[in-house]
Each structure stands twice: as structure tokens, then as C-alpha cells.
């Protein structure tokens, strides 16, 4: 019987240690925050579709922080992933727009050269 109590006691200690002694880990917002900053730097706020995703990312990050403060770490972590995904989508949309503009400018230069050679 004493052996069973010792094993149960050790299991309880290991379980408590595995849970961090009751305290939950700090919310890691660096990746989401970095993605948001990168989206801002590439001008995502100036394009309607990219701006929408950038705003969503900012709101999701703020909501994740709020949920984390309330102790809902799992939902907060999920929102952080969504925030990062939205920020990355804003970056991609900005890059896509820049490539379209560059392609249009290149086509215009080609047309000008063709007209000059006629």
C-alpha cells in the first residue's frame, strides 16, 4: 500500500511539474508582431485587400493578448496563428500588386519601343 501511495505521489509531482506548477507560459507574440510590421513596411496598408488582412492581423493580435490575460491561452495561441497568417497574406498581396505594376510598366516600355521602331 505504501508503494502505491509513493507512486501516486510521484505521479502528482510529475503532473504538476509538467503543467508548470499551475502557471501557464507567457504568450509568444513575436512572430505575429514581426509579420505585422513587415506587412506595414511593404505598404500593405495602402492597398484595399492587403489593408483588410493587415487590420485583421492587428485585431487578432490584440484579441489574443486580451484572451491570454484572461487565462485562455489555447484560444490566444490560435488567434496568434491567424494573425500571423493574415499579416503574411497582406505581404503577399502587396508583393503581387507590386509585381503587377512592374509588369504593366514593362509592357508600356515595350509598346513605346515598338512605336519608336515603326
N, CA, C and O of each residue as an XYZ file, in Angstrom:
472
protein
N       0.827     -1.186      0.000
C       0.000      0.000      0.000
C       0.874      1.254      0.000
O       0.591      2.225     -0.702
N       1.937      1.213      0.798
C       2.825      2.372      0.859
C       3.497      2.607     -0.488
O       3.738      3.753     -0.870
N       3.795      1.551     -1.198
C       4.403      1.662     -2.523
C       3.436      2.349     -3.496
O       3.862      3.174     -4.304
N       2.170      2.024     -3.428
C       1.152      2.627     -4.294
C       1.047      4.119     -3.996
O       0.960      4.931     -4.917
N       1.055      4.485     -2.716
C       0.978      5.897     -2.349
C       2.201      6.669     -2.831
O       2.087      7.823     -3.246
N       3.353      6.046     -2.779
C       4.579      6.681     -3.248
C       4.502      6.924     -4.761
O       4.861      8.000     -5.238
N       4.038      5.932     -5.501
C       3.913      6.062     -6.955
C       2.896      7.150     -7.299
O       3.140      7.971     -8.183
N       1.757      7.158     -6.604
C       0.735      8.176     -6.853
C       1.294      9.565     -6.531
O       1.057     10.519     -7.273
N       2.022      9.676     -5.445
C       2.626     10.960     -5.075
C       3.608     11.436     -6.120
O       3.620     12.618     -6.462
N       4.447     10.523     -6.645
C       5.396     10.880     -7.688
C       4.679     11.295     -8.970
O       5.102     12.233     -9.646
N       3.607     10.605     -9.298
C       2.841     10.980    -10.492
C       2.230     12.364    -10.347
O       2.208     13.137    -11.305
N       1.735     12.681     -9.160
C       1.169     14.012     -8.924
C       2.244     15.093     -9.036
O       1.996     16.168     -9.583
N       3.412     14.808     -8.526
C       4.520     15.771     -8.614
C       4.921     15.976    -10.069
O       5.136     17.107    -10.504
N       5.023     14.880    -10.823
C       5.376     14.989    -12.238
C       4.299     15.729    -13.023
O       4.615     16.519    -13.913
N       3.050     15.485    -12.709
C       1.963     16.176    -13.400
C       2.006     17.663    -13.108
O       1.808     18.480    -14.008
N       2.262     18.022    -11.864
C       2.340     19.438    -11.502
C       3.532     20.100    -12.190
O       3.431     21.240    -12.642
N       4.636     19.410    -12.270
C       5.814     19.965    -12.938
C       5.568     20.112    -14.430
O       6.013     21.082    -15.044
N       4.869     19.163    -15.007
C       4.553     19.227    -16.425
C       3.615     20.370    -16.760
O       3.652     20.884    -17.877
N       2.795     20.771    -15.843
C       1.878     21.891    -16.060
C       2.511     23.211    -15.686
O       1.841     24.244    -15.710
N       3.743     23.203    -15.352
C       4.419     24.439    -14.996
C       4.065     24.911    -13.604
O       4.153     26.102    -13.303
N       3.669     23.991    -12.763
C       3.351     24.364    -11.390
C       2.105     25.241    -11.310
O       1.957     26.026    -10.374
N       1.211     25.111    -12.287
C      -0.015     25.879    -12.245
C       0.073     27.185    -13.014
O      -0.958     27.786    -13.317
N       1.258     27.633    -13.334
C       1.369     28.865    -14.104
C       1.514     28.504    -15.577
O       2.222     27.558    -15.923
N       0.852     29.248    -16.433
C       0.929     28.950    -17.853
C       2.021     29.805    -18.490
O       2.329     30.898    -18.016
N       2.600     29.286    -19.574
C       3.692     30.015    -20.228
C       3.205     31.334    -20.809
O       2.026     31.502    -21.122
N       4.129     32.251    -20.944
C       3.789     33.562    -21.498
C       3.420     33.423    -22.969
O       3.951     32.573    -23.684
N       2.523     34.255    -23.389
C       2.092     34.259    -24.777
C       3.231     34.793    -25.640
O       3.801     35.842    -25.339
N       3.563     34.072    -26.714
C       4.673     34.459    -27.592
C       4.110     35.172    -28.817
O       3.580     34.543    -29.734
N       4.234     36.483    -28.812
C       3.651     37.304    -29.867
C       4.681     37.794    -30.887
O       4.324     38.507    -31.824
N       5.938     37.426    -30.719
C       6.996     37.974    -31.571
C       6.763     37.698    -33.051
O       6.911     38.596    -33.881
N       6.403     36.475    -33.383
C       6.244     36.104    -34.786
C       5.101     36.881    -35.437
O       5.239     37.392    -36.549
N       3.980     36.962    -34.737
C       2.835     37.706    -35.276
C       3.152     39.193    -35.385
O       2.825     39.830    -36.386
N       3.781     39.736    -34.367
C       4.136     41.158    -34.389
C       5.116     41.467    -35.512
O       5.005     42.504    -36.167
N       6.069     40.580    -35.737
C       7.047     40.773    -36.811
C       6.370     40.728    -38.177
O       6.690     41.521    -39.062
N       5.445     39.810    -38.341
C       4.734     39.706    -39.616
C       3.903     40.967    -39.867
O       3.822     41.446    -40.998
N       3.294     41.494    -38.823
C       2.505     42.725    -38.960
C       3.408     43.894    -39.352
O       3.070     44.673    -40.243
N       4.554     44.013    -38.687
C       5.499     45.089    -39.032
C       5.974     44.957    -40.482
O       6.078     45.948    -41.206
N       6.256     43.726    -40.890
C       6.716     43.504    -42.267
C       5.629     43.911    -43.264
O       5.926     44.508    -44.299
N       4.386     43.592    -42.959
C       3.277     43.968    -43.844
C       3.158     45.485    -43.938
O       2.900     46.027    -45.012
N       3.344     46.157    -42.828
C       3.291     47.621    -42.833
C       4.431     48.191    -43.671
O       4.243     49.164    -44.401
N       5.610     47.586    -43.566
C       6.788     48.086    -44.276
C       6.683     47.922    -45.784
O       7.249     48.722    -46.530
N       5.968     46.897    -46.248
C       5.838     46.717    -47.690
C       4.641     47.478    -48.250
O       4.329     47.365    -49.436
N       3.977     48.246    -47.407
C       2.881     49.098    -47.872
C       1.531     48.436    -47.941
O       0.674     48.867    -48.713
N       1.314     47.403    -47.159
C       0.037     46.690    -47.194
C      -1.140     47.590    -46.810
O      -2.267     47.366    -47.251
N      -0.879     48.589    -46.002
C      -1.948     49.481    -45.573
C      -2.489     50.367    -46.672
O      -3.528     51.004    -46.501
N      -1.799     50.417    -47.799
C      -2.203     51.300    -48.894
C      -3.017     50.594    -49.976
O      -3.520     51.239    -50.896
N      -3.145     49.294    -49.869
C      -3.911     48.516    -50.847
C      -5.141     47.942    -50.156
O      -5.018     47.332    -49.094
N      -6.319     48.124    -50.735
C      -7.545     47.715    -50.042
C      -7.553     46.274    -49.532
O      -7.830     46.040    -48.356
N      -7.254     45.308    -50.400
C      -7.312     43.905    -49.953
C      -6.240     43.604    -48.920
O      -6.506     42.931    -47.923
N      -5.041     44.092    -49.149
C      -3.950     43.857    -48.204
C      -4.224     44.579    -46.893
O      -3.937     44.055    -45.817
N      -4.774     45.766    -46.983
C      -5.091     46.549    -45.793
C      -6.104     45.830    -44.902
O      -6.004     45.869    -43.676
N      -7.067     45.182    -45.525
C      -8.068     44.425    -44.766
C      -7.402     43.332    -43.942
O      -7.699     43.171    -42.758
N      -6.506     42.585    -44.565
C      -5.833     41.496    -43.852
C      -4.865     42.022    -42.798
O      -4.686     41.405    -41.748
N      -4.253     43.145    -43.076
C      -3.380     43.760    -42.080
C      -4.191     44.177    -40.855
O      -3.773     43.950    -39.720
N      -5.345     44.785    -41.089
C      -6.207     45.199    -39.975
C      -6.699     43.985    -39.188
O      -6.736     44.015    -37.958
N      -7.073     42.924    -39.890
C      -7.492     41.695    -39.204
C      -6.363     41.165    -38.327
O      -6.592     40.758    -37.188
N      -5.153     41.172    -38.856
C      -4.000     40.676    -38.094
C      -3.808     41.486    -36.816
O      -3.554     40.922    -35.752
N      -3.928     42.792    -36.922
C      -3.767     43.654    -35.746
C      -4.856     43.377    -34.709
O      -4.584     43.311    -33.510
N      -6.084     43.218    -35.185
C      -7.194     42.941    -34.270
C      -7.046     41.572    -33.613
O      -7.323     41.416    -32.424
N      -6.610     40.584    -34.386
C      -6.413     39.242    -33.830
C      -5.293     39.240    -32.798
O      -5.395     38.564    -31.774
N      -4.229     39.987    -33.057
C      -3.140     40.084    -32.086
C      -3.630     40.723    -30.789
O      -3.325     40.240    -29.698
N      -4.383     41.802    -30.910
C      -4.913     42.473    -29.709
C      -5.853     41.547    -28.941
O      -5.811     41.486    -27.712
N      -6.702     40.827    -29.677
C      -7.642     39.906    -29.018
C      -6.885     38.750    -28.355
O      -7.261     38.298    -27.274
N      -5.830     38.280    -28.998
C      -5.025     37.199    -28.417
C      -4.402     37.646    -27.096
O      -4.383     36.891    -26.124
N      -3.900     38.867    -27.070
C      -3.322     39.386    -25.826
C      -4.376     39.474    -24.731
O      -4.115     39.134    -23.577
N      -5.561     39.929    -25.099
C      -6.652     40.041    -24.137
C      -7.058     38.668    -23.603
O      -7.243     38.497    -22.398
N      -7.195     37.696    -24.496
C      -7.558     36.344    -24.069
C      -6.471     35.737    -23.193
O      -6.769     35.040    -22.223
N      -5.234     35.994    -23.525
C      -4.127     35.479    -22.726
C      -4.166     36.051    -21.311
O      -3.944     35.338    -20.332
N      -4.450     37.344    -21.222
C      -4.545     37.981    -19.909
C      -5.669     37.375    -19.078
O      -5.592     37.335    -17.850
N      -6.707     36.905    -19.751
C      -7.846     36.289    -19.062
C      -7.616     34.810    -18.782
O      -8.444     34.160    -18.144
N      -6.487     34.276    -19.260
C      -6.144     32.890    -18.977
C      -6.507     31.904    -20.072
O      -6.269     30.707    -19.911
N      -7.067     32.358    -21.166
C      -7.438     31.465    -22.259
C      -6.281     31.353    -23.245
O      -6.335     31.887    -24.353
N      -5.242     30.654    -22.826
C      -4.007     30.568    -23.615
C      -4.196     29.806    -24.921
O      -3.582     30.151    -25.931
N      -5.030     28.784    -24.913
C      -5.211     27.981    -26.122
C      -5.877     28.798    -27.229
O      -5.420     28.778    -28.372
N      -6.942     29.508    -26.903
C      -7.613     30.359    -27.886
C      -6.693     31.495    -28.315
O      -6.679     31.873    -29.486
N      -5.929     32.039    -27.381
C      -4.988     33.114    -27.698
C      -3.937     32.627    -28.689
O      -3.607     33.334    -29.641
N      -3.416     31.438    -28.475
C      -2.409     30.888    -29.382
C      -2.996     30.676    -30.776
O      -2.319     30.907    -31.777
N      -4.235     30.244    -30.840
C      -4.901     30.066    -32.125
C      -5.056     31.402    -32.853
O      -4.838     31.483    -34.062
N      -5.430     32.438    -32.120
C      -5.571     33.761    -32.724
C      -4.225     34.306    -33.200
O      -4.157     35.006    -34.210
N      -3.167     33.987    -32.477
C      -1.836     34.424    -32.910
C      -1.469     33.804    -34.257
O      -0.884     34.468    -35.113
N      -1.811     32.542    -34.438
C      -1.543     31.892    -35.723
C      -2.346     32.552    -36.836
O      -1.839     32.757    -37.938
N      -3.591     32.881    -36.545
C      -4.421     33.562    -37.536
C      -3.874     34.952    -37.846
O      -3.866     35.378    -39.001
N      -3.418     35.657    -36.810
C      -2.855     36.996    -37.015
C      -1.629     36.922    -37.918
O      -1.469     37.734    -38.829
N      -0.776     35.953    -37.661
C       0.423     35.807    -38.480
C       0.047     35.454    -39.925
O       0.636     35.983    -40.868
N      -0.926     34.567    -40.094
C      -1.357     34.189    -41.440
C      -1.946     35.386    -42.181
O      -1.657     35.585    -43.361
N      -2.770     36.184    -41.500
C      -3.351     37.361    -42.150
C      -2.273     38.380    -42.516
O      -2.328     38.986    -43.586
N      -1.300     38.566    -41.636
C      -0.214     39.506    -41.942
C       0.602     39.012    -43.131
O       0.988     39.806    -43.990
N       0.865     37.715    -43.188
C       1.624     37.162    -44.311
C       0.829     37.275    -45.608
O       1.400     37.521    -46.670
N      -0.489     37.096    -45.521
C      -1.323     37.268    -46.710
C      -1.283     38.722    -47.176
O      -1.245     38.987    -48.378
N      -1.293     39.653    -46.246
C      -1.190     41.076    -46.602
C       0.134     41.344    -47.322
O       0.175     42.104    -48.289
N       1.194     40.732    -46.858
C       2.502     40.885    -47.508
C       2.449     40.337    -48.936
O       2.901     40.991    -49.877
N       1.899     39.144    -49.086
C       1.825     38.528    -50.413
C       0.963     39.350    -51.370
O       1.304     39.498    -52.543
N      -0.142     39.877    -50.875
C      -0.997     40.709    -51.721
C      -0.272     41.987    -52.147
O      -0.428     42.448    -53.277
N       0.509     42.548    -51.247
C       1.298     43.747    -51.577
C       2.354     43.429    -52.625
O       2.559     44.191    -53.570
N       3.013     42.307    -52.446
C       4.038     41.907    -53.416
C       3.419     41.611    -54.773
O       3.989     41.952    -55.810
N       2.259     40.979    -54.764
C       1.568     40.687    -56.013
C       1.212     41.984    -56.737
O       1.368     42.081    -57.954
N       0.744     42.958    -56.003
C       0.394     44.241    -56.611
C       1.639     44.912    -57.188
O       1.601     45.453    -58.293
N       2.736     44.876    -56.444
C       3.979     45.486    -56.925
C       4.441     44.808    -58.218
O       4.924     45.474    -59.134
N       4.293     43.497    -58.287
C       4.690     42.770    -59.494
C       3.781     43.123    -60.669
O       4.248     43.227    -61.803
N       2.481     43.307    -60.404
C       1.562     43.706    -61.476
C       1.923     45.093    -62.006
O       1.915     45.323    -63.215
N       2.236     46.007    -61.102
C       2.622     47.356    -61.515
C       3.901     47.302    -62.336
O       4.008     47.953    -63.375
N       4.858     46.533    -61.870
C       6.129     46.398    -62.588
C       5.913     45.783    -63.969
O       6.519     46.226    -64.945
N       5.069     44.780    -64.058
C       4.783     44.150    -65.346
C       4.080     45.135    -66.289
O       4.387     45.183    -67.480
N       3.151     45.906    -65.761
C       2.450     46.895    -66.589
C       3.423     47.956    -67.106
O       3.329     48.384    -68.256
N       4.349     48.373    -66.255
C       5.353     49.357    -66.682
C       6.267     48.771    -67.752
O       6.634     49.463    -68.702
N       6.631     47.518    -67.607
C       7.481     46.865    -68.600
C       6.738     46.747    -69.932
O       7.325     46.968    -70.991
N       5.467     46.403    -69.883
C       4.679     46.312    -71.113
C       4.561     47.677    -71.790
O       4.603     47.770    -73.016
N       4.417     48.713    -71.004
C       4.340     50.067    -71.569
C       5.663     50.442    -72.242
O       5.654     51.055    -73.310
N       6.789     50.088    -71.642
C       8.093     50.359    -72.253
C       8.248     49.601    -73.574
O       8.796     50.129    -74.542
N       7.761     48.367    -73.602
C       7.818     47.571    -74.828
C       6.982     48.234    -75.912
O       7.425     48.341    -77.056
N       5.774     48.682    -75.567
C       4.918     49.369    -76.549
C       5.594     50.622    -77.083
O       5.554     50.895    -78.283
N       6.218     51.387    -76.184
C       6.909     52.597    -76.608
C       8.048     52.287    -77.570
O       8.226     52.978    -78.573
N       8.817     51.248    -77.263
C       9.919     50.839    -78.140
C       9.403     50.357    -79.494
O      10.005     50.638    -80.530
N       8.290     49.633    -79.477
C       7.711     49.182    -80.741
C       7.245     50.362    -81.584
O       7.430     50.371    -82.802
N       6.649     51.346    -80.944
C       6.192     52.526    -81.673
C       7.353     53.333    -82.234
O       7.262     53.885    -83.330
N       8.436     53.400    -81.484
C       9.612     54.143    -81.953
C      10.292     53.452    -83.123
O      10.918     54.116    -83.949
N      10.182     52.140    -83.210
C      10.845     51.374    -84.271
C       9.980     51.234    -85.527
O      10.393     50.554    -86.467
N       8.839     51.829    -85.575
C       7.970     51.723    -86.763
C       8.284     52.784    -87.743
O       7.657     52.852    -88.800
